[in-house]
Amino acid sequence: MIEDVLSRANMLTALARVEANKGSHGVDGMSVKSLRGHLVQNWPTIRERIRNGTCEPSPVHRVEMSKPNGGTRSLGIPTVTDRLIQQAIAQVLTPVLDPTFSEHSYGF
């Protein structure tokens, strides 16, 4: 299954989704726009770390967001590399583990 996650087609789809979603940088400060260049230079190492089980997610960047009715809530923003890996995993596991989950349902 890990080879399905790491397949070129799956990773390119995940990359396109992360880029389309845009979003803020994580603790490493890398922007979504920098992700492709980062992968060109570092993908073989990242892929090998995923394969051998030594790849660990980075800490998340914590941001306090204001609530409309006052107060704040904490939001954790992963690095864009971690978002890419999470998206690639979700694309493979979701059809297997939750094939009947409605695209119109939202879980929190």
N, CA, C and O atoms as CSV, one atom per row, in Angstrom:
chain,resi,resn,atom,element,x,y,z
A,1,MET,N,N,0.815,-1.185,0.000
A,1,MET,CA,C,0.000,0.000,0.000
A,1,MET,C,C,0.872,1.268,0.000
A,1,MET,O,O,0.490,2.283,-0.583
A,2,ILE,N,N,2.034,1.209,0.649
A,2,ILE,CA,C,2.902,2.385,0.697
A,2,ILE,C,C,3.367,2.769,-0.709
A,2,ILE,O,O,3.557,3.949,-1.003
A,3,GLU,N,N,3.547,1.775,-1.569
A,3,GLU,CA,C,3.948,2.093,-2.940
A,3,GLU,C,C,2.821,2.798,-3.690
A,3,GLU,O,O,3.082,3.619,-4.569
A,4,ASP,N,N,1.564,2.484,-3.348
A,4,ASP,CA,C,0.434,3.213,-3.933
A,4,ASP,C,C,0.466,4.676,-3.481
A,4,ASP,O,O,0.230,5.587,-4.275
A,5,VAL,N,N,0.758,4.882,-2.211
A,5,VAL,CA,C,0.859,6.244,-1.682
A,5,VAL,C,C,1.967,7.005,-2.398
A,5,VAL,O,O,1.789,8.164,-2.773
A,6,LEU,N,N,3.104,6.356,-2.586
A,6,LEU,CA,C,4.282,7.010,-3.154
A,6,LEU,C,C,4.323,7.010,-4.683
A,6,LEU,O,O,5.276,7.518,-5.274
A,7,SER,N,N,3.309,6.452,-5.320
A,7,SER,CA,C,3.310,6.405,-6.789
A,7,SER,C,C,3.339,7.817,-7.358
A,7,SER,O,O,2.819,8.759,-6.759
A,8,ARG,N,N,3.946,7.940,-8.505
A,8,ARG,CA,C,4.069,9.252,-9.148
A,8,ARG,C,C,2.702,9.895,-9.368
A,8,ARG,O,O,2.519,11.078,-9.080
A,9,ALA,N,N,1.742,9.120,-9.877
A,9,ALA,CA,C,0.409,9.660,-10.156
A,9,ALA,C,C,-0.260,10.160,-8.874
A,9,ALA,O,O,-0.843,11.244,-8.857
A,10,ASN,N,N,-0.175,9.377,-7.816
A,10,ASN,CA,C,-0.794,9.782,-6.551
A,10,ASN,C,C,-0.124,11.022,-5.974
A,10,ASN,O,O,-0.802,11.925,-5.484
A,11,MET,N,N,1.206,11.068,-6.032
A,11,MET,CA,C,1.924,12.215,-5.485
A,11,MET,C,C,1.640,13.477,-6.301
A,11,MET,O,O,1.517,14.562,-5.732
A,12,LEU,N,N,1.534,13.350,-7.623
A,12,LEU,CA,C,1.221,14.523,-8.448
A,12,LEU,C,C,-0.188,15.045,-8.167
A,12,LEU,O,O,-0.416,16.254,-8.156
A,13,THR,N,N,-1.125,14.135,-7.942
A,13,THR,CA,C,-2.483,14.552,-7.578
A,13,THR,C,C,-2.476,15.253,-6.221
A,13,THR,O,O,-3.117,16.289,-6.044
A,14,ALA,N,N,-1.750,14.682,-5.272
A,14,ALA,CA,C,-1.649,15.296,-3.943
A,14,ALA,C,C,-1.004,16.677,-4.034
A,14,ALA,O,O,-1.458,17.621,-3.386
A,15,LEU,N,N,0.038,16.792,-4.827
A,15,LEU,CA,C,0.715,18.077,-5.001
A,15,LEU,C,C,-0.244,19.110,-5.588
A,15,LEU,O,O,-0.289,20.249,-5.122
A,16,ALA,N,N,-1.002,18.726,-6.594
A,16,ALA,CA,C,-1.955,19.642,-7.212
A,16,ALA,C,C,-3.005,20.101,-6.197
A,16,ALA,O,O,-3.395,21.269,-6.194
A,17,ARG,N,N,-3.457,19.198,-5.349
A,17,ARG,CA,C,-4.466,19.563,-4.347
A,17,ARG,C,C,-3.891,20.499,-3.288
A,17,ARG,O,O,-4.552,21.455,-2.885
A,18,VAL,N,N,-2.684,20.236,-2.841
A,18,VAL,CA,C,-2.049,21.108,-1.853
A,18,VAL,C,C,-1.822,22.487,-2.457
A,18,VAL,O,O,-2.071,23.499,-1.803
A,19,GLU,N,N,-1.351,22.532,-3.703
A,19,GLU,CA,C,-1.126,23.823,-4.358
A,19,GLU,C,C,-2.438,24.581,-4.563
A,19,GLU,O,O,-2.481,25.798,-4.387
A,20,ALA,N,N,-3.497,23.879,-4.930
A,20,ALA,CA,C,-4.790,24.528,-5.158
A,20,ALA,C,C,-5.375,25.078,-3.865
A,20,ALA,O,O,-6.046,26.110,-3.867
A,21,ASN,N,N,-5.118,24.387,-2.767
A,21,ASN,CA,C,-5.642,24.812,-1.472
A,21,ASN,C,C,-4.887,26.015,-0.918
A,21,ASN,O,O,-5.391,26.742,-0.062
A,22,LYS,N,N,-3.680,26.210,-1.417
A,22,LYS,CA,C,-2.800,27.294,-0.970
A,22,LYS,C,C,-2.524,27.146,0.519
A,22,LYS,O,O,-1.889,26.167,0.912
A,23,GLY,N,N,-2.955,28.038,1.340
A,23,GLY,CA,C,-2.739,27.926,2.770
A,23,GLY,C,C,-1.456,28.584,3.225
A,23,GLY,O,O,-0.636,29.034,2.424
A,24,SER,N,N,-1.311,28.625,4.520
A,24,SER,CA,C,-0.191,29.300,5.156
A,24,SER,C,C,0.974,28.339,5.354
A,24,SER,O,O,0.838,27.125,5.203
A,25,HIS,N,N,2.115,28.910,5.694
A,25,HIS,CA,C,3.314,28.105,5.944
A,25,HIS,C,C,3.254,27.464,7.329
A,25,HIS,O,O,2.541,27.934,8.216
A,26,GLY,N,N,4.007,26.395,7.495
A,26,GLY,CA,C,4.136,25.745,8.789
A,26,GLY,C,C,5.332,26.301,9.542
A,26,GLY,O,O,5.809,27.393,9.231
A,27,VAL,N,N,5.825,25.553,10.537
A,27,VAL,CA,C,6.932,26.029,11.368
A,27,VAL,C,C,8.218,26.232,10.581
A,27,VAL,O,O,9.087,26.991,11.011
A,28,ASP,N,N,8.356,25.570,9.439
A,28,ASP,CA,C,9.573,25.722,8.638
A,28,ASP,C,C,9.565,26.986,7.778
A,28,ASP,O,O,10.594,27.346,7.206
A,29,GLY,N,N,8.425,27.659,7.681
A,29,GLY,CA,C,8.332,28.893,6.920
A,29,GLY,C,C,8.241,28.705,5.413
A,29,GLY,O,O,8.190,29.694,4.682
A,30,MET,N,N,8.220,27.466,4.923
A,30,MET,CA,C,8.168,27.223,3.477
A,30,MET,C,C,6.754,27.454,2.953
A,30,MET,O,O,5.784,26.945,3.516
A,31,SER,N,N,6.644,28.215,1.886
A,31,SER,CA,C,5.346,28.497,1.282
A,31,SER,C,C,4.946,27.369,0.335
A,31,SER,O,O,5.774,26.560,-0.081
A,32,VAL,N,N,3.677,27.338,0.012
A,32,VAL,CA,C,3.176,26.360,-0.958
A,32,VAL,C,C,3.866,26.561,-2.304
A,32,VAL,O,O,4.141,25.592,-3.013
A,33,LYS,N,N,4.144,27.812,-2.658
A,33,LYS,CA,C,4.808,28.099,-3.936
A,33,LYS,C,C,6.219,27.509,-4.005
A,33,LYS,O,O,6.729,27.252,-5.095
A,34,SER,N,N,6.845,27.295,-2.858
A,34,SER,CA,C,8.203,26.744,-2.809
A,34,SER,C,C,8.231,25.218,-2.803
A,34,SER,O,O,9.298,24.616,-2.928
A,35,LEU,N,N,7.063,24.591,-2.659
A,35,LEU,CA,C,7.016,23.136,-2.472
A,35,LEU,C,C,7.599,22.364,-3.652
A,35,LEU,O,O,8.378,21.435,-3.438
A,36,ARG,N,N,7.252,22.714,-4.882
A,36,ARG,CA,C,7.767,21.966,-6.048
A,36,ARG,C,C,9.293,21.977,-6.088
A,36,ARG,O,O,9.921,20.937,-6.288
A,37,GLY,N,N,9.881,23.144,-5.899
A,37,GLY,CA,C,11.337,23.240,-5.897
A,37,GLY,C,C,11.960,22.421,-4.784
A,37,GLY,O,O,12.991,21.777,-4.977
A,38,HIS,N,N,11.336,22.447,-3.627
A,38,HIS,CA,C,11.809,21.648,-2.493
A,38,HIS,C,C,11.771,20.157,-2.838
A,38,HIS,O,O,12.703,19.415,-2.530
A,39,LEU,N,N,10.686,19.733,-3.479
A,39,LEU,CA,C,10.556,18.315,-3.837
A,39,LEU,C,C,11.557,17.898,-4.900
A,39,LEU,O,O,12.084,16.787,-4.850
A,40,VAL,N,N,11.825,18.768,-5.858
A,40,VAL,CA,C,12.816,18.458,-6.894
A,40,VAL,C,C,14.153,18.139,-6.232
A,40,VAL,O,O,14.840,17.201,-6.638
A,41,GLN,N,N,14.518,18.904,-5.230
A,41,GLN,CA,C,15.808,18.715,-4.565
A,41,GLN,C,C,15.796,17.608,-3.520
A,41,GLN,O,O,16.823,16.967,-3.295
A,42,ASN,N,N,14.654,17.370,-2.875
A,42,ASN,CA,C,14.643,16.506,-1.697
A,42,ASN,C,C,13.766,15.269,-1.784
A,42,ASN,O,O,13.752,14.470,-0.847
A,43,TRP,N,N,13.026,15.080,-2.891
A,43,TRP,CA,C,12.082,13.972,-2.945
A,43,TRP,C,C,12.723,12.595,-2.729
A,43,TRP,O,O,12.150,11.802,-1.983
A,44,PRO,N,N,13.854,12.263,-3.321
A,44,PRO,CA,C,14.413,10.927,-3.076
A,44,PRO,C,C,14.650,10.644,-1.581
A,44,PRO,O,O,14.397,9.534,-1.113
A,45,THR,N,N,15.127,11.629,-0.853
A,45,THR,CA,C,15.364,11.461,0.585
A,45,THR,C,C,14.050,11.331,1.342
A,45,THR,O,O,13.911,10.468,2.209
A,46,ILE,N,N,13.089,12.186,1.017
A,46,ILE,CA,C,11.782,12.127,1.684
A,46,ILE,C,C,11.125,10.782,1.430
A,46,ILE,O,O,10.629,10.141,2.356
A,47,ARG,N,N,11.121,10.356,0.171
A,47,ARG,CA,C,10.506,9.072,-0.199
A,47,ARG,C,C,11.153,7.922,0.551
A,47,ARG,O,O,10.454,7.039,1.048
A,48,GLU,N,N,12.475,7.916,0.641
A,48,GLU,CA,C,13.170,6.831,1.347
A,48,GLU,C,C,12.838,6.836,2.834
A,48,GLU,O,O,12.676,5.775,3.437
A,49,ARG,N,N,12.738,8.015,3.425
A,49,ARG,CA,C,12.378,8.102,4.846
A,49,ARG,C,C,10.959,7.597,5.085
A,49,ARG,O,O,10.683,6.987,6.117
A,50,ILE,N,N,10.062,7.848,4.138
A,50,ILE,CA,C,8.696,7.318,4.260
A,50,ILE,C,C,8.734,5.795,4.149
A,50,ILE,O,O,8.106,5.099,4.947
A,51,ARG,N,N,9.457,5.283,3.177
A,51,ARG,CA,C,9.535,3.832,2.968
A,51,ARG,C,C,10.122,3.100,4.170
A,51,ARG,O,O,9.633,2.035,4.544
A,52,ASN,N,N,11.170,3.665,4.780
A,52,ASN,CA,C,11.814,2.935,5.878
A,52,ASN,C,C,11.262,3.290,7.255
A,52,ASN,O,O,11.772,2.822,8.272
A,53,GLY,N,N,10.213,4.123,7.285
A,53,GLY,CA,C,9.526,4.405,8.540
A,53,GLY,C,C,10.194,5.426,9.439
A,53,GLY,O,O,9.845,5.535,10.614
A,54,THR,N,N,11.154,6.180,8.907
A,54,THR,CA,C,11.830,7.172,9.744
A,54,THR,C,C,11.314,8.594,9.504
A,54,THR,O,O,11.805,9.541,10.120
A,55,CYS,N,N,10.352,8.745,8.635
A,55,CYS,CA,C,9.781,10.068,8.356
A,55,CYS,C,C,8.786,10.406,9.459
A,55,CYS,O,O,7.838,9.660,9.704
A,56,GLU,N,N,9.009,11.532,10.118
A,56,GLU,CA,C,8.093,11.986,11.163
A,56,GLU,C,C,7.623,13.392,10.825
A,56,GLU,O,O,8.393,14.205,10.313
A,57,PRO,N,N,6.352,13.678,11.114
A,57,PRO,CA,C,5.859,15.020,10.823
A,57,PRO,C,C,6.541,16.067,11.698
A,57,PRO,O,O,6.951,15.788,12.825
A,58,SER,N,N,6.650,17.259,11.162
A,58,SER,CA,C,7.208,18.378,11.914
A,58,SER,C,C,6.164,18.885,12.902
A,58,SER,O,O,4.975,18.610,12.743
A,59,PRO,N,N,6.597,19.619,13.916
A,59,PRO,CA,C,5.614,20.260,14.797
A,59,PRO,C,C,4.730,21.201,13.974
A,59,PRO,O,O,5.147,21.711,12.934
A,60,VAL,N,N,3.517,21.420,14.451
A,60,VAL,CA,C,2.618,22.326,13.738
A,60,VAL,C,C,2.821,23.755,14.223
A,60,VAL,O,O,3.213,23.996,15.365
A,61,HIS,N,N,2.544,24.691,13.328
A,61,HIS,CA,C,2.605,26.115,13.635
A,61,HIS,C,C,1.273,26.486,14.278
A,61,HIS,O,O,0.226,26.347,13.647
A,62,ARG,N,N,1.296,26.958,15.526
A,62,ARG,CA,C,0.076,27.317,16.245
A,62,ARG,C,C,-0.258,28.782,16.017
A,62,ARG,O,O,0.588,29.663,16.167
A,63,VAL,N,N,-1.509,29.020,15.651
A,63,VAL,CA,C,-2.006,30.369,15.427
A,63,VAL,C,C,-3.317,30.505,16.194
A,63,VAL,O,O,-4.158,29.607,16.155
A,64,GLU,N,N,-3.488,31.608,16.878
A,64,GLU,CA,C,-4.743,31.890,17.570
A,64,GLU,C,C,-5.658,32.655,16.618
A,64,GLU,O,O,-5.296,33.722,16.121
A,65,MET,N,N,-6.824,32.112,16.371
A,65,MET,CA,C,-7.795,32.726,15.466
A,65,MET,C,C,-8.936,33.311,16.291
A,65,MET,O,O,-9.413,32.679,17.233
A,66,SER,N,N,-9.367,34.505,15.940
A,66,SER,CA,C,-10.488,35.140,16.630
A,66,SER,C,C,-11.791,34.464,16.233
A,66,SER,O,O,-12.001,34.130,15.066
A,67,LYS,N,N,-12.667,34.265,17.222
A,67,LYS,CA,C,-14.001,33.734,16.959
A,67,LYS,C,C,-14.950,34.908,16.731
A,67,LYS,O,O,-14.748,35.984,17.295
A,68,PRO,N,N,-15.980,34.714,15.910
A,68,PRO,CA,C,-16.916,35.808,15.630
A,68,PRO,C,C,-17.600,36.368,16.885
A,68,PRO,O,O,-17.889,37.563,16.961
A,69,ASN,N,N,-17.850,35.504,17.854
A,69,ASN,CA,C,-18.547,35.926,19.065
A,69,ASN,C,C,-17.596,36.215,20.216
A,69,ASN,O,O,-18.007,36.210,21.376
A,70,GLY,N,N,-16.338,36.465,19.909
A,70,GLY,CA,C,-15.349,36.738,20.941
A,70,GLY,C,C,-14.543,35.500,21.274
A,70,GLY,O,O,-14.946,34.380,20.959
A,71,GLY,N,N,-13.414,35.704,21.906
A,71,GLY,CA,C,-12.533,34.597,22.247
A,71,GLY,C,C,-11.662,34.194,21.067
A,71,GLY,O,O,-11.701,34.813,20.004
A,72,THR,N,N,-10.892,33.168,21.273
A,72,THR,CA,C,-10.019,32.663,20.222
A,72,THR,C,C,-10.054,31.150,20.202
A,72,THR,O,O,-10.508,30.502,21.145
A,73,ARG,N,N,-9.566,30.612,19.112
A,73,ARG,CA,C,-9.366,29.158,19.017
A,73,ARG,C,C,-7.986,28.931,18.433
A,73,ARG,O,O,-7.500,29.720,17.622
A,74,SER,N,N,-7.370,27.854,18.852
A,74,SER,CA,C,-6.032,27.526,18.387
A,74,SER,C,C,-6.131,26.728,17.092
A,74,SER,O,O,-6.916,25.786,16.987
A,75,LEU,N,N,-5.330,27.115,16.115
A,75,LEU,CA,C,-5.301,26.432,14.825
A,75,LEU,C,C,-3.886,25.912,14.611
A,75,LEU,O,O,-2.924,26.668,14.744
A,76,GLY,N,N,-3.748,24.642,14.284
A,76,GLY,CA,C,-2.446,24.053,14.000
A,76,GLY,C,C,-2.226,23.931,12.503
A,76,GLY,O,O,-3.034,23.323,11.801
A,77,ILE,N,N,-1.140,24.504,12.013
A,77,ILE,CA,C,-0.845,24.490,10.579
A,77,ILE,C,C,0.387,23.627,10.332
A,77,ILE,O,O,1.487,23.990,10.749
A,78,PRO,N,N,0.216,22.476,9.653
A,78,PRO,CA,C,1.375,21.633,9.351
A,78,PRO,C,C,2.237,22.252,8.249
A,78,PRO,O,O,1.798,23.159,7.541
A,79,THR,N,N,3.451,21.760,8.116
A,79,THR,CA,C,4.312,22.210,7.018
A,79,THR,C,C,3.685,21.761,5.694
A,79,THR,O,O,2.880,20.830,5.670
A,80,VAL,N,N,4.053,22.416,4.608
A,80,VAL,CA,C,3.486,22.040,3.310
A,80,VAL,C,C,3.952,20.644,2.896
A,80,VAL,O,O,3.214,19.932,2.214
A,81,THR,N,N,5.141,20.244,3.284
A,81,THR,CA,C,5.605,18.883,2.991
A,81,THR,C,C,4.735,17.873,3.723
A,81,THR,O,O,4.342,16.858,3.149
A,82,ASP,N,N,4.434,18.147,4.987
A,82,ASP,CA,C,3.555,17.247,5.743
A,82,ASP,C,C,2.156,17.214,5.155
A,82,ASP,O,O,1.523,16.159,5.120
A,83,ARG,N,N,1.665,18.362,4.690
A,83,ARG,CA,C,0.347,18.394,4.041
A,83,ARG,C,C,0.333,17.536,2.787
A,83,ARG,O,O,-0.644,16.836,2.520
A,84,LEU,N,N,1.419,17.588,2.015
A,84,LEU,CA,C,1.527,16.760,0.810
A,84,LEU,C,C,1.460,15.274,1.162
A,84,LEU,O,O,0.720,14.517,0.535
A,85,ILE,N,N,2.220,14.870,2.147
A,85,ILE,CA,C,2.250,13.463,2.554
A,85,ILE,C,C,0.885,13.040,3.098
A,85,ILE,O,O,0.393,11.961,2.767
A,86,GLN,N,N,0.275,13.881,3.928
A,86,GLN,CA,C,-1.055,13.576,4.469
A,86,GLN,C,C,-2.083,13.420,3.351
A,86,GLN,O,O,-2.911,12.509,3.383
A,87,GLN,N,N,-2.026,14.312,2.367
A,87,GLN,CA,C,-2.968,14.252,1.251
A,87,GLN,C,C,-2.760,12.968,0.444
A,87,GLN,O,O,-3.729,12.315,0.058
A,88,ALA,N,N,-1.514,12.608,0.191
A,88,ALA,CA,C,-1.217,11.392,-0.575
A,88,ALA,C,C,-1.733,10.148,0.151
A,88,ALA,O,O,-2.281,9.240,-0.475
A,89,ILE,N,N,-1.556,10.113,1.463
A,89,ILE,CA,C,-2.053,8.979,2.257
A,89,ILE,C,C,-3.573,8.937,2.219
A,89,ILE,O,O,-4.161,7.876,2.011
A,90,ALA,N,N,-4.212,10.086,2.420
A,90,ALA,CA,C,-5.673,10.140,2.432
A,90,ALA,C,C,-6.264,9.681,1.098
A,90,ALA,O,O,-7.295,9.010,1.077
A,91,GLN,N,N,-5.624,10.035,-0.001
A,91,GLN,CA,C,-6.133,9.656,-1.319
A,91,GLN,C,C,-6.142,8.144,-1.505
A,91,GLN,O,O,-6.997,7.617,-2.216
A,92,VAL,N,N,-5.214,7.447,-0.882
A,92,VAL,CA,C,-5.150,5.990,-1.007
A,92,VAL,C,C,-6.043,5.315,0.035
A,92,VAL,O,O,-6.737,4.349,-0.284
A,93,LEU,N,N,-6.034,5.806,1.267
A,93,LEU,CA,C,-6.772,5.140,2.340
A,93,LEU,C,C,-8.276,5.402,2.336
A,93,LEU,O,O,-9.056,4.517,2.688
A,94,THR,N,N,-8.689,6.591,1.947
A,94,THR,CA,C,-10.109,6.924,2.011
A,94,THR,C,C,-10.981,5.966,1.202
A,94,THR,O,O,-11.991,5.500,1.729
A,95,PRO,N,N,-10.648,5.650,-0.041
A,95,PRO,CA,C,-11.501,4.707,-0.783
A,95,PRO,C,C,-11.524,3.303,-0.175
A,95,PRO,O,O,-12.503,2.574,-0.335
A,96,VAL,N,N,-10.460,2.926,0.516
A,96,VAL,CA,C,-10.385,1.600,1.113
A,96,VAL,C,C,-11.144,1.552,2.437
A,96,VAL,O,O,-11.927,0.633,2.677
A,97,LEU,N,N,-10.909,2.537,3.289
A,97,LEU,CA,C,-11.454,2.512,4.639
A,97,LEU,C,C,-12.843,3.117,4.764
A,97,LEU,O,O,-13.577,2.783,5.694
A,98,ASP,N,N,-13.214,3.988,3.857
A,98,ASP,CA,C,-14.499,4.652,3.977
A,98,ASP,C,C,-15.149,4.861,2.612
A,98,ASP,O,O,-15.435,5.995,2.228
A,99,PRO,N,N,-15.381,3.774,1.880
A,99,PRO,CA,C,-15.893,3.920,0.518
A,99,PRO,C,C,-17.316,4.460,0.436
A,99,PRO,O,O,-17.723,4.949,-0.617
A,100,THR,N,N,-18.076,4.384,1.515
A,100,THR,CA,C,-19.465,4.846,1.464
A,100,THR,C,C,-19.653,6.211,2.120
A,100,THR,O,O,-20.784,6.682,2.240
A,101,PHE,N,N,-18.561,6.854,2.548
A,101,PHE,CA,C,-18.671,8.161,3.172
A,101,PHE,C,C,-19.122,9.181,2.135
A,101,PHE,O,O,-18.504,9.322,1.080
A,102,SER,N,N,-20.179,9.874,2.437
A,102,SER,CA,C,-20.730,10.843,1.501
A,102,SER,C,C,-19.819,12.054,1.384
A,102,SER,O,O,-19.306,12.540,2.392
A,103,GLU,N,N,-19.612,12.547,0.171
A,103,GLU,CA,C,-18.819,13.750,-0.025
A,103,GLU,C,C,-19.529,14.972,0.552
A,103,GLU,O,O,-18.931,16.041,0.679
A,104,HIS,N,N,-20.792,14.812,0.897
A,104,HIS,CA,C,-21.581,15.913,1.463
A,104,HIS,C,C,-21.604,15.874,2.981
A,104,HIS,O,O,-22.226,16.730,3.610
A,105,SER,N,N,-20.929,14.883,3.586
A,105,SER,CA,C,-20.874,14.785,5.039
A,105,SER,C,C,-19.574,15.389,5.540
A,105,SER,O,O,-18.538,15.308,4.881
A,106,TYR,N,N,-19.644,15.978,6.681
A,106,TYR,CA,C,-18.467,16.594,7.275
A,106,TYR,C,C,-18.354,16.142,8.719
A,106,TYR,O,O,-19.331,16.196,9.466
A,107,GLY,N,N,-17.171,15.698,9.117
A,107,GLY,CA,C,-16.951,15.270,10.492
A,107,GLY,C,C,-16.012,16.222,11.193
A,107,GLY,O,O,-15.074,16.739,10.585
A,108,PHE,N,N,-16.252,16.454,12.445
A,108,PHE,CA,C,-15.404,17.348,13.216
A,108,PHE,C,C,-14.988,16.675,14.495
A,108,PHE,O,O,-14.263,17.266,15.296
